[in-house]
Every structure is written in C-alpha cells, then in structure tokens.
Amino acid sequence: MKRIVATSLLAAAALSLSACKSSSNTVALQGAGSTFVNPVMTRWVQGFMQSHPNVHVNYQSIGSGGGIQQVKSGTVDFGASDFPLKDAQLASMAPAIQFPESAGPVCITYNLPGFSQALQLSADSLAGIFLGKITNWQDKEIAADNPGVRLPNQAIVVVHRTETSGTTNAFTTYLSSVSPEWKTKVGAGGSVSWPVGIGGKGSEGVTGVLQQSPGAIGYVELAYATQNHLPVAKIKNQGGNFVAPGTESTTAAISAFAAQLSEDPRSPIVNPPATAVNAYPISTLTFLMVPKDGPDKAKRTTLKQFLQYVVTDGQKAAGSLDYAPLPDSVKQYDQQQLNLLTANGQALP
C-alpha cells in the first residue's frame, strides 16, 4: 500500500510539474480595437492558435478609438482600427508601426417589416436621411431610387455608433465626399455630432438597436448584417450603378485606388471614380497598430509570427467572411513594416 501511495504521489507530482512547464511555456498576446474587424479577427485567432498550441491570443472588440488608446497606454500588444493614424498622431505615442490588414464594405442595413425587395439608395438619399432631411420611407428621393417598388409609409429611425469608431470614420468620409452639406455641417471622423438618430455601442450595439426599431436604418460591417440576417442596401456609385456590398465590389474599389495606395496605404477608398463601374462606394481598409519595440523577445517573436499569418495565409479566411483580401503591393508594404519590429532594440527573426 505504501508503494502504491508513493507511486501515486510521484505521478501526481510529475503531472503537476508538466502542467507548470506547459503553463510557463504559453505565450499570451493581447489585442483590442475595431468591432468592424472582429469577425475575421476571431477566425484569425482560432486559425493561428490551432497551429500554435502554446499561444493564446485574446482580442477585445471595443472600437477603433479604444484600441488606439490601449496601444498608446501600453496595455495591449496590438490594436486594430478602421482608420489610420496620421504622422502627427503616431509621433505622439511610443514608437509604433501601422499597416493595413484587411478591407471590407461598410453596409447600409435597415429594418422594414414586410418589405422584401432589395432597397436601393443614391448618395443624395443616404446623405438626406442621415442629415434628418428625409424622414419617411416614401420620400420622393428614395422612391426615385426604387422605381416601381412600393415603399412602406414608415418613419425613418437613424441608428449610429456612440463611441469613436473606424466604421463611423469610413461612413462619414464617404458622406463628406458626396454631400457638400454634410461636409460643412458634420464632417468626417471617428466621432461626429450626429444631426439625428439614436446610438448603439459597437457594430453589435447598432445591430441590436436596429433589430428592435421598425423603420430603422444604420451602418455596420457586412458580417454583422449577414450573421443577424439583416438586409443590406445597394448603393449607387459614381458610375451610375447600384452595387451591393461584397468581396468583389470592395476589391474593385481597392483597384480603383491602386496608384494612391502604392504611395500611401492610408489613402481612403470611398466613392471611387465613375470608371470603377462595379465598385462598392463605401469601402475601407482596416489597420493594425503595434508598438515597435518591447522587452520580451519570445513574446515579440510570436507576435510577429501572428501578424505575418494575418497578412498572408489569413487573407483566405478574410475572403470567406466577405472581407476583401489585400493586394500584393499592400502585402509587401506590410512585410516591410513587420521587419521593423524589435525586442530590446534587436531585430526579430
């Protein structure tokens, strides 16, 4: 009996030691930011952790503004934002790099019970709705966008984001580019003073408010609309076509700005020129922001591996979730930025 007990104790000690070693070998990475990118980020985290069992990546979907702030305060290893920082903003924080990691459409979704047709909206109608000038779904402007379609006699309820948001930045950048009145009265940015509407926190919050509000219209990333079975509007582009949000139409928008992106990957890709007849007009690149240096070489090496996965093999997952894969020129830029990452001032493998 004593031998059995002794053997059991030794086995338990061995298991405990093994567990401690396994725990001590686990590398934990923390990220935060964009809700827009959260669906594909979840897929990236799962894919990377499957092939790296000793790595744990946690991403908090708190909005682009929150992600930027946490990178600034040094509480995360990486942040995600749907709008890039300008040079002066980057200079105000500890040395950091930023680079595009995906692109996607900002879709216009709505809640119109009993309305089964695909809604079409022009730039003028969309700006008029969010300015509070168009207040009913039977307004003549919306009717002109949808000839032969019976629209409901329903008051319009505008839903928007409450916190600083990259999705808001992309949407208001678009509205500023198509509506002089919007540009003058409201402008573009991650947080604006909305003329009308009710707010929801994050894409999740906007989706929830919209689902509970008949007659509502709002803007979210396409994956949120798809996952929640919400309809999305076709938006009229400069080529005169009403285009649905999707991978191909976002890729067409990226292609329309290829020259600008080769000069500066931070260039907006909203409202492409008329020659881009198949481009969706409200598209955006999303960005990762990472401290340039850190003290833990093992952790920093793992971080670099994860980010390289995101901009290479991870792009296949992006396409399957209605995000547009990055063009090769942008991928090359991303790799150049990743090669700048260091630990204690030393280059990473």
Secondary structure as UniProt FT lines:
FT   HELIX           2..25
FT   STRAND          27..33
FT   TURN            36..37
FT   HELIX           38..51
FT   TURN            53..54
FT   STRAND          55..61
FT   HELIX           64..73
FT   STRAND          78..81
FT   HELIX           87..91
FT   STRAND          96..110
FT   TURN            113..114
FT   STRAND          120..121
FT   HELIX           123..131
FT   TURN            137..138
FT   HELIX           140..145
FT   TURN            147..148
FT   STRAND          157..161
FT   HELIX           166..178
FT   HELIX           180..185
FT   STRAND          198..200
FT   HELIX           202..211
FT   TURN            214..215
FT   STRAND          216..221
FT   HELIX           222..227
FT   TURN            228..229
FT   STRAND          234..236
FT   TURN            238..239
FT   STRAND          242..243
FT   HELIX           247..256
FT   HELIX           258..263
FT   TURN            265..266
FT   TURN            274..275
FT   TURN            277..278
FT   STRAND          283..291
FT   HELIX           297..311
FT   TURN            312..313
FT   HELIX           314..320
FT   TURN            321..322
FT   HELIX           328..338
FT   TURN            339..340
FT   STRAND          342..343
FT   TURN            344..345
FT   STRAND          346..347
//
